[in-house]
Amino acid sequence: MAQNRNFGKGDGKGGIQYAPSVFSEGGQIVVPNPLDEEVYFLRGWLKVVDVKPEAGENQRADLTGWEEDLEAKTITAQYTVVDVPPPKKYVQVRRFSKLRLVEFCMEHAFWENLKSYMEKLGYYDLFVMAVVFLENDKFFRTGLQAYKDFKVSEGADPEEIQTTIDAALDFAFDDYEMVEVDDEESEQAEEL
C-alpha cells in the first residue's frame, strides 16, 4: 500500500509508521490531498517533522527514535550526532619472496656477506622469521639502506650497489599487497 510520508505515528518500538495515501472507510475509498492535515489529524495521524542535523567532518547523524507531541500534532525525528573514525587509508606495496631473495644473493656470491651483516645488526632472527617482505616494512627498508651504506663504506660504488639491490628486488618480486597505513606511513610509502 502506498504511504504518505508527510504523516505518521509511533510504531510502539521507537520507530514510525507512515500514514496510508488512501483510506478505505465504510466500503468507500477516500483519496485525500497528501498535504491535507485535517483529514490526517482526524484519523489519528501526526505531521512528520524530520530535520536531520548537520554533521561535521568524521561525524554522522544517526536517527535514534521518534517523539510524538499530541498537542502540536507532530511526530519528530530524534537524531544524535556521533563521531566516526576517519576512513582507513591503504597503499599498494610490493611483496618480495624471501626464498628468491636468498637465491639471488647466493647466485651472485654475496649471501654470506649479507647474512653476517644482518647478524651484526641483529636483524637475522627477523629475517629467519619472515615469510615475505613488504617494501614499506621499516626493518626491511632500514636493513636495505644500512647494507647499502655498509658496502659504500667498504669502498663499493653507490650506484653499483643500488643497481644490485634493485636487481635483487626485481628477482624477488612476488606480487602486490594492499596494506593499511596511517598518514605518516602513507607519506613514506609515496617516497618508495
N, C-alpha and C positions, 0 to 999 in steps of 0.2 A: 504494500500500500504506500502511495506517495506521502511524503511528510512535508509539513510546513515548519521549517527550522526557525521561523520568527517567534514561535510559541512553543512552550514545553512545560513540563513539571517534573519534580524529583521522581526517580525510579525506586526510591527506598534503599538504595545501595550506594548512595553518594554520586550517582550518575544522573543522566537526564533522559527523559522520554519526550521526543518531539511530537507535536500535535499532528493529526492527520490533515491532509489538504481537502479531504472530502468526508462528510459525515453522513451516516445512514440513520435516519430518525423516523420512527413510526412508518417504516416501509418506504420512506421517501429519501432521495439523495439530495443533500444540501452541499453546494459548492460555493463556499464564501470567498470573498475577496481575501487574498492571503495576508493583507495588512489590516483587515477589519478587526480591531482589538475587541470591540464589544461582543462580536459573535464568538470569539475565542474565550473571552473572560466569562461569558455566560455559561460556557461548557467546562469551566474549571481550569482553563489553560492560562499560563502566565507569559508575559513578554520576556523573551530571551535577551539578556544583556551579556555579550561575550566580547570583552575587550582584552586582548592579550597584551600584557605589559612588554615594554621594550626590554630586551636582554642585551647586555654588553658583550664584549669580546670574551670568548671562553665561558659564556653563560647561556642558559636556555630557560624559557618559561614553561614550567610543567603545570598542566591542568590537574588540580588536586581535588576538585569537587564542585558542587553547585549549591548555592544558598538561595532559598525561597524567601521572598518578602511578600506575604499575602496582602498586606496593607497597600504596598506600592504596586502589587500585581506584577512582580518581576521574579525571574529566576536568573541569578547572576553567576557567571563562571568565576571560580576562585583559582588563582594561579600563584605559584611560588617560583621565584627566580632562583635558580641553583647554578653553582659553578660547575663547569665541566673541564676535564683536563684538556690541554691543547692537543691537537691531532698529533699522532706519532709520525715521526719522520723516518723514512727508510732511504737507504742508499744501496746501490748495486756495487758490490766489490768482487774482485777476482778471488777465486779459491784455488789454492795450489796443493798438489799431491805431494805429501812428504816423501813417499817412496820414489817418485820420479825426480824430485829434487836431489835426493841422495844418489840416485842412479846417474844423474848429470854430473854431480860433483866427482863421483868415482871415475866416470869415463874421462873426465878432464883432469884427473890426478890431483885434486885438492880437497878431497873428502877428509883425510886425516888432519890436514891443517885446519879446516873449518871446524871439525869435531873438537880438536884440542882447544881452539879459541872459544867455542861455546862452553866447554867445561870451565875454562878460565873465568868467563863471565858469570857462570852459574846458571846458564840457560840450557844446558844439555838435558837436564831432567824434564824441563818443559818441552824440549824438542822430542824426547822419547815419548812423553805422554800425549802429544798432539796427534790427532788423526789427520787433519788437514790444516793448512794455514790460510788465514784470510788477510788480504793485503792491508786492511785497516787495523789489524791487531797491533797494539802498541809494542809488545815484546818482539813481534816479527819485524816491525819497522825499525825499532831501536837496534835489534840484532843485526839487520842488514846494514844499517848505517855504521854501526860500531865495527863490523867486519871490513867494510869499505875503508873506514878511517885507519884501521889497523894495517891493512895492506898498503895504503898510501904511506903510512909511517915507516913501513919496511922498504919504501922506495918504488912501489908499483905506480904505474901511470893511472891517475884517477879515471880517465876516460876508458882505458882498457878494463879496469875493474868494473866500472858501470856497465860496459858492454857485456862482460861476462855475467854479471848479476842479471841483466835484462835477458840474456840468452837462457840462463838457468830458469828464470821465472816463466819465460815463454814455453820452455820444455815441460815445466812442472804444472802449467796452467791446466786446471781440471774443468772449471765451469764458473758461472757467476752465482752469487748468492745475495739475496736481499737481507740486509741487517738493519735493525732499529738503531737509531743514533740520536744523541742529544745534539743541541745546537753546536757545541764545541767540536764534537766528533764529526758533525756534518761539514764544518768548515775544513777540518783536517782531511776528510775523505775527498773533498773537492780538489785539494792540493795534490792528490795521488796521480 
